[in-house]
Amino acid sequence: MKNNIKEEQQFQPQKQEFLFEGINYKILLIGIGVIVLGFILMSGGGSDNPNVFNEEIFSFRRIRLAPTAVLIGFGITIYSIFKKTK
């Protein structure tokens, strides 16, 4: 009788479990999106002519807003990793 129970347990397929819940993956994707948005905001502002200086590179968007968005995105991503469910 004990042998039959052990054999049945061996042949049962293992259920694959994910490391995180679905909400963790959603929050992670939101964080990655905010990081990408920050890098998009940071791009541009260069000059076509290397001998001409363009003041646009020091705009509020590139100096304050974009790095803040990237840091917030990293914070959201870290939160999604540490968030416990159930």
Secondary structure, 3 states (H helix, E strand, C coil): CHHHHHHHHHHCCCCCCCCCCHHHHHHHHHHHHHHHHHHHHHCCCCCCCCCCCCHHHHCHHHHHHHHHHHHHHHHHHHHHHHCCCC
